[in-house]
Amino acid sequence: MYLIVGLGNPESDYANTRHNMGFDVINEISKKCDIKVSKSKFNALYGMGEIENNKVILVKPQTYMNLSGESIIQFKKFYKISNKNIIVIYDDIDLKIGDIRLKAKGGAGTHNGMKSVVSRLNSEDFPRVRVGIGMPEFKGDLVNYVIGNITDEDYEELKKGINKASEAVASIIKDGIDMAMNKYNK
């Protein structure tokens, strides 16, 4: 069984923001795989289904970004899921819009949601999919850039990364993280 978690913020004010790329990827996977993410448990919205003949749980924590690990650890313990089968998807300002990067393990960097996940799992050893959102023109505008609304034009570019990330998750499940990294990390 795989736990596939998209990081984001729950309020509608954040729905159309770069910081919610994790939620957007979960929504894309949900649509492609016909897995409804509408149940509520452990401060998260979730849905269960199959991807590549493997049982999966799609999760969107509703705890706010900085506490994302709270939901994840509860799902991990309840369903007895190994860290290697927890795939975390989140936005990354260091990747250009439309790009993605897969990692088998690693630190949280400056991403507060990932800091929470690493802390609660007490491990850096789990796969993750980073979705590029690019860097603002002026670094002083970072907060507004990340949680501010996106134009339709910018969202069309972001959708390329969302689609690639949803395909990469299926590849991780089917072929393993190493082969998926070889395929998607160019």
C-alpha positions in Angstrom: 0.0 0.0 0.0 1.2 3.5 -0.8 0.4 6.8 0.9 0.4 9.6 -1.6 0.3 13.0 0.1 0.0 16.4 -1.5 1.0 19.3 0.6 -1.1 22.5 0.6 -3.3 24.7 2.7 -7.0 23.9 3.2 -8.8 27.2 3.0 -10.3 28.3 -0.3 -8.2 31.5 -0.2 -5.2 29.2 -1.0 -6.8 27.1 -3.6 -5.4 29.0 -6.6 -1.9 29.5 -5.3 1.5 28.1 -6.1 1.9 26.8 -2.6 -0.9 24.3 -3.2 0.8 22.4 -6.0 0.7 19.2 -3.9 -3.1 19.4 -3.6 -3.3 20.1 -7.4 -1.3 17.0 -8.2 -3.5 14.9 -5.8 -6.6 16.3 -7.7 -5.0 15.4 -11.0 -4.2 11.8 -9.8 -7.8 11.6 -8.4 -9.2 12.5 -11.7 -7.0 10.3 -13.8 -7.4 7.2 -11.5 -11.1 7.8 -10.6 -10.3 8.0 -6.8 -12.6 10.3 -5.0 -10.7 12.3 -2.3 -13.8 13.1 -0.2 -13.5 11.2 3.1 -12.2 12.8 6.3 -9.8 11.2 8.8 -6.8 12.3 10.8 -7.3 16.0 9.9 -7.1 15.2 6.2 -9.2 14.6 3.1 -8.5 11.2 1.6 -9.6 8.6 -0.8 -8.6 5.0 -1.5 -8.1 3.2 -4.7 -5.6 1.5 -7.0 -2.7 2.8 -9.2 -0.7 0.3 -11.2 -2.4 -2.6 -9.3 -1.3 -1.3 -5.9 -3.6 -0.1 -3.2 -3.1 3.7 -2.6 -4.4 6.3 -0.3 -4.5 9.8 -1.7 -4.2 12.4 1.1 -4.6 16.2 1.4 -3.8 17.2 5.0 -6.2 19.9 6.3 -3.8 21.1 9.1 -2.2 23.9 7.2 1.2 23.5 5.5 3.4 23.9 8.6 1.7 20.9 10.4 1.4 18.6 7.4 3.3 15.8 9.2 0.6 15.5 11.9 -1.8 13.9 9.4 0.8 11.8 7.6 2.1 10.1 10.8 -1.4 9.1 11.8 -2.1 7.5 8.4 1.4 5.8 8.5 0.7 4.3 11.9 -2.9 3.3 11.3 -2.3 1.6 8.0 1.2 0.4 8.9 2.8 2.0 5.8 6.6 1.9 5.4 8.4 5.2 4.8 9.5 3.9 1.4 5.8 3.8 0.4 5.0 7.3 1.5 5.3 9.7 -1.5 5.1 13.4 -0.6 4.3 16.0 -3.3 5.0 19.7 -2.8 5.9 23.0 -4.5 9.5 24.1 -5.0 10.6 27.7 -5.8 14.1 26.4 -6.9 12.7 24.6 -9.9 11.4 26.5 -12.9 7.7 26.4 -13.7 6.7 23.1 -15.3 9.7 21.2 -14.1 9.6 18.4 -11.5 12.3 16.6 -9.5 12.1 13.3 -7.8 14.2 12.3 -4.8 14.4 9.0 -2.9 15.3 10.9 0.3 16.8 14.1 1.6 16.3 17.1 3.8 13.4 19.5 4.0 15.2 22.5 2.7 13.4 25.7 3.4 9.9 24.2 2.9 7.9 24.4 6.1 5.5 21.6 5.1 8.4 19.3 4.5 10.1 20.3 7.8 6.9 19.1 9.5 6.9 15.8 7.6 10.5 15.0 8.2 10.1 15.9 11.9 6.9 13.8 12.4 8.2 10.8 10.4 11.6 11.2 12.2 13.2 10.4 8.9 14.4 11.9 5.6 14.2 8.5 3.9 10.9 8.7 1.8 10.3 9.5 -1.8 9.2 13.0 -2.8 8.1 14.8 -5.9 9.0 18.5 -6.1 6.9 20.6 -8.5 8.5 23.7 -9.8 6.8 27.0 -9.3 9.7 29.2 -10.2 11.2 32.2 -8.3 9.6 35.6 -8.2 11.3 38.5 -9.9 11.9 40.2 -6.6 12.9 37.9 -3.7 11.3 40.3 -1.2 8.0 39.4 -2.8 8.3 35.6 -2.1 5.4 35.2 0.4 2.9 37.0 -2.0 4.3 35.0 -4.9 3.9 31.7 -3.2 0.5 32.2 -1.6 -0.9 34.9 -3.9 -3.4 34.1 -6.6 -2.1 32.8 -10.0 -3.2 34.2 -13.3 -4.8 31.8 -15.7 -1.8 32.2 -18.0 0.6 31.2 -15.3 -1.6 28.3 -14.2 -1.5 26.9 -17.7 2.3 26.7 -17.3 2.1 25.2 -13.9 -0.3 22.5 -15.2 2.6 21.0 -17.2 4.4 20.3 -13.9 1.2 19.0 -12.3 0.6 16.6 -15.1 4.2 15.4 -15.1 4.1 14.9 -11.3 1.0 12.8 -11.5 2.6 10.6 -14.1 5.8 10.4 -12.0 3.8 9.1 -9.0 2.5 6.3 -11.1 6.0 5.6 -12.3 7.3 5.4 -8.8 4.6 2.9 -7.9 5.1 0.8 -11.0 8.9 0.9 -11.5 10.4 2.1 -8.2 11.9 5.4 -7.2 15.3 4.8 -8.9 13.8 4.1 -12.3 11.3 7.0 -12.0 14.2 9.4 -11.1 16.1 8.2 -14.2 13.0 8.9 -16.3 11.9 12.3 -14.9 15.0 14.0 -13.5 16.5 15.4 -16.7 
